[in-house]
Amino acid sequence: MAIVLKLSSFDPAHKGQIEPHLRWLDRYERRPGEEPPIGLILCGEKNHDQIELLQIDRGEIRVAEYLVELPPREMRNGLLLCLFVSYTRRSNLNGCRFLPEIKDFMLQVVDLSQLR
């Protein structure tokens, strides 16, 4: 796997920059029976239409965005709530499998009245 971190928005030239690395990995590092290498371009922003037109996500290269700043507190809390609810529905909270410190943190962050 080749990973490229770009500080800027996605540019089609980034695809051309990672392709030689993937070919090198395929030729010199890939072992018999292994799948072809994949490339991941991490950008500050990506244009979904541009990615679709270039058909990048159909091949061995993927483009992903990273957060350049934290989302608002309400959004972060909402995400934590969704993760917490999803987890607790799959497991019994009394027999919680994650560390007690994490459970206590989640209970402090998430207003449990929102679970009803």
C-alpha positions in Angstrom: 0.0 0.0 0.0 1.2 3.5 -0.8 -0.1 6.4 1.1 0.4 10.0 0.0 -0.5 12.9 2.3 -1.3 16.2 0.5 -1.9 19.4 2.4 -3.9 20.9 -0.4 -7.2 19.9 -2.2 -7.1 16.9 -4.5 -5.5 17.6 -7.9 -5.6 15.1 -10.8 -1.8 15.3 -10.9 -1.8 13.5 -7.6 -3.0 10.4 -9.4 0.0 10.5 -11.7 2.4 10.9 -8.8 1.2 7.8 -7.0 1.0 5.5 -10.0 4.8 4.9 -10.4 4.9 3.9 -6.7 2.2 1.4 -7.2 3.9 -0.1 -10.2 7.2 -0.4 -8.3 5.4 -2.1 -5.4 3.7 -4.4 -7.8 6.9 -5.3 -9.6 9.4 -5.6 -6.6 7.4 -6.1 -3.4 4.3 -8.1 -4.3 4.6 -11.8 -3.3 2.9 -14.6 -5.2 -0.8 -14.9 -4.2 -1.0 -11.3 -2.9 -3.5 -8.8 -4.4 -2.1 -5.8 -6.4 -1.1 -2.9 -4.2 -3.5 0.0 -3.6 -2.8 3.7 -3.2 -4.4 6.1 -0.8 -4.3 9.9 -1.5 -5.2 11.8 1.7 -6.2 15.4 0.9 -7.5 18.4 2.8 -10.5 18.4 0.4 -11.8 16.4 -2.6 -14.2 17.1 -5.3 -16.5 14.1 -5.6 -17.5 14.9 -9.2 -13.9 15.2 -10.3 -13.1 11.8 -8.6 -16.1 10.2 -10.4 -15.2 11.7 -13.8 -11.6 10.5 -13.5 -12.9 7.1 -12.4 -10.2 7.0 -9.7 -12.3 5.0 -7.2 -12.8 2.2 -9.7 -9.1 1.2 -9.8 -6.4 0.6 -7.3 -6.3 4.3 -6.1 -8.6 5.8 -3.5 -8.9 9.4 -2.5 -10.0 10.4 1.1 -10.3 13.7 3.0 -8.9 14.4 6.4 -10.3 17.0 8.8 -8.3 20.2 8.7 -10.2 21.5 11.8 -12.5 19.9 14.3 -16.2 20.0 13.6 -18.5 21.9 16.0 -18.9 20.4 19.5 -22.6 19.5 18.8 -21.6 17.5 15.7 -18.8 15.7 17.6 -21.2 14.9 20.5 -23.7 13.6 17.9 -21.1 11.3 16.4 -20.1 10.1 19.9 -23.8 9.5 20.6 -24.3 7.5 17.4 -21.2 5.4 18.1 -22.3 4.8 21.7 -25.8 3.8 20.8 -24.6 1.5 18.0 -22.2 -0.2 20.4 -24.6 -0.6 23.3 -27.3 -2.1 21.0 -24.8 -4.8 20.0 -23.7 -5.6 23.5 -25.0 -5.5 27.0 -23.8 -2.3 28.8 -23.5 -4.1 32.1 -21.1 -6.6 30.4 -19.4 -3.7 28.6 -16.3 -5.0 26.8 -14.4 -1.7 26.6 -12.3 -0.3 29.4 -14.2 1.2 32.4 -12.4 4.5 31.8 -13.7 4.7 28.3 -17.2 3.7 29.5 -17.1 6.5 32.1 -15.9 9.0 29.6 -18.7 8.1 27.2 -21.3 8.4 29.9 -20.0 11.9 30.8 -19.9 13.1 27.2 -23.2 11.6 26.1 -26.4 12.8 27.6 -28.1 9.5 28.2 -31.6 11.1 28.1 -31.0 11.3 24.3 -31.0 7.5 24.1 -34.7 7.2 24.7 
